[in-house]
Amino acid sequence: MISIDLPQIMEKKINALVEGGYYPNINELIKDAFKSLLESKADLKISTALEIYKKGDVTLGRASEIAGLSIWEFKEILKSRGVKIIVEAPSKDELDEQIDLMKH
């Protein structure tokens, strides 16, 4: 869970939007604000995708979607920033299982 300290005036503005019915709750307001931030700043959107990809939390394909780029464009960014591309391959057991399925 994320905990943040906000200036009092910002808290009042957030509460005013929720109390005024513009958002059902603070969580929805924050989600919308974050989404708008990433949509308005492409560099942050790409950096977000890059960081979660480097941690191994998402695949290359999913990271490129998050960045709003094609896989090829995202690969170029990884290359330019010196990030190794993670190649995911099935395990030996998974390959053996696939071979058995093809035999039958």
N, C-alpha and C positions, 0 to 999 in steps of 0.2 A: 504494500500500500504506500502511496505517496502522500507525504504530509508537507504542506507549504505554509509559509507565513506571508500574508499579503498586507499591503497598506490598508488601513481602515476604510478609506474611500473606495478602494477597489472591491472590498468585501461588500460595501453598501450597494455598489453598482450591480454586482453579481446577484445579491439578494433581491434587488429591485426587479431584475429581469425574471427571476424565478417567481417572485411574489406577484408580478404583473402578468404571469401566465405565458410569457414568451418561451419559457423552457419548463418542462415538467419537474426538473430538479437540477441541482448544481452539477451532477455528473454529466448530464446531457449537454449542459452549457459548456463545460470544459472539453468534452469530446468534439463539439462543434467548433470551438475556438482553436483547438489543436489541428483539426482537419483543415480549417481555413488558413492557419499559419503555414502548414506544409504545402497547401495548394498555391499560396501566394509567394512562397520562397522555394523554388525548385532545387536550389543548392542544399537546403536543409532536408528536403525530401530524399534526395540522393544520398546525403550523408547518413540519414537514418537507416536507409536500406543497406548501405555499406557496413555500418556498425553491427547491425543485427546479423548480416551475412557472415561477417568476420567471426562472430561468436558461435556460428553454426546453428543459430536458431531458425534459419529459413534456408531453403534451397536457392540455387542460383536463379531459377525461374521465378520463384516467389519474390526474391529480392528485386529482380528487374521490374516486376509488376509494381511493387511498392514504390520504386524509384520513378515509375512512369516511363520506363525505357524498354526498348527491345533487349533481348538477351545479349545480342551482339554489341549494342551500345553500352550496356552495363559491363560486359567483359572488357571493353576498351577502357572504361573508367577504372575498373579493378587493376588492369595492367598499368595504367598511367600512375596509379597511386601505390604500386608495388604490392598489391594484395594477391596472394595466391588463390587460384581457382580451386575450389574443393570438388574433386571428382568422386561422385558417389557410385559405388558399384555394389551389386548384390554379393552377399556372403557366399562361401562355398556351399553351405547347406541349401541356400536359396537356389543356387545354380543347379545343384543335384536334383532338387525337387522339380525344377522346371524341365530338366532333361527327362526325368521319370514321367512327367505328364505328357511330354511329346512322344514318348515311346508307346504310350497306351492309346 
